[in-house]
Amino acid sequence: MQTTQYVAEILKELNHSADLISDEEAEKLVNGILESKKVFVAGAGRSGFMAKSFAMRMMHMGIDSYVIGDTVTPNFEKDDILIIGSGSGETKSLVSMAEKAKNIGGKIATVTIFPDSTIGQFADITIKLPGSPKDQSEGDYQTIQPMGSLFEQTLLLFYDAVILRFMEKKGLDTNKMYGRHANLE
Ligand SMILES: O=C([C@H](O)CO)[C@H](O)[C@H](O)COP(=O)(O)O
């Protein structure tokens, strides 16, 4: 198959994924962000790249958003929300982070393929995305892509859709947001 045909196949998979996401669950995340003082995002590997993109757009909207692991990330407190994107819901560093955040008392949200996973059990808000985990022997979802690629792409699209929903609720537009974009790059 040619590369562009693979692009078309990936888009077909993503189109199908979009139909399987719950708006009710998504709205809980939007409201959770709205009600929180600071917003922390976390994810490992490729899921972590999507989290960084999400944090950047939240910053553009004027939200106090931070990526776990960055040097300037402050302390997590009771009024804050931690959003963990993890296909498997079992990535060890994220499990212990979720446990710690739970003990501190803030809100935990997770975007995952497996709501019953260990991270899912710590979460107050769970958004289930379709896809296959990185160890494809642990899922039966059909995808032509390796490991968790479909989940990770869906995660980025989902985060971008949450941004659009948030912009709609707050009456924000791209020009207002661009005013906050880094001007020393
Ligand atoms: O980087 C990743 C890998 O390439 C899988 O496709 C994962 O995003 C990383 O290992 C985190 O895994 P999950 O927590 O299960 O998303």
The ligand as an SDF file (V2000), in Angstrom:
LIG
                    3D

 16 15  0  0  0  0  0  0  0  0999 V2000
    5.0550    5.9740   24.1180 O   0  0  0  0  0  0  0  0  0  0  0  0
    4.1740    5.1300   24.1290 C   0  0  0  0  0  0  0  0  0  0  0  0
    4.2500    3.9760   23.1480 C   0  0  0  0  0  0  0  0  0  0  0  0
    4.9510    4.3410   21.9870 O   0  0  0  0  0  0  0  0  0  0  0  0
    2.9740    3.2100   22.8430 C   0  0  0  0  0  0  0  0  0  0  0  0
    2.4430    3.3430   21.5470 O   0  0  0  0  0  0  0  0  0  0  0  0
    3.0730    5.2300   25.1470 C   0  0  0  0  0  0  0  0  0  0  0  0
    2.3530    6.4210   24.9410 O   0  0  0  0  0  0  0  0  0  0  0  0
    3.6900    5.2090   26.5660 C   0  0  0  0  0  0  0  0  0  0  0  0
    4.3900    4.0280   26.7440 O   0  0  0  0  0  0  0  0  0  0  0  0
    2.6100    5.3610   27.6380 C   0  0  0  0  0  0  0  0  0  0  0  0
    1.7080    4.2880   27.5830 O   0  0  0  0  0  0  0  0  0  0  0  0
    0.2280    4.4230   28.1140 P   0  0  0  0  0  0  0  0  0  0  0  0
    0.3280    4.9990   29.5050 O   0  0  0  0  0  0  0  0  0  0  0  0
   -0.3240    3.0450   28.0930 O   0  0  0  0  0  0  0  0  0  0  0  0
   -0.4960    5.3790   27.1840 O   0  0  0  0  0  0  0  0  0  0  0  0
  1  2  2  0
  2  3  1  0
  2  7  1  0
  3  4  1  0
  3  5  1  0
  5  6  1  0
  7  8  1  0
  7  9  1  0
  9 10  1  0
  9 11  1  0
 11 12  1  0
 12 13  1  0
 13 14  2  0
 13 15  1  0
 13 16  1  0
M  END
$$$$
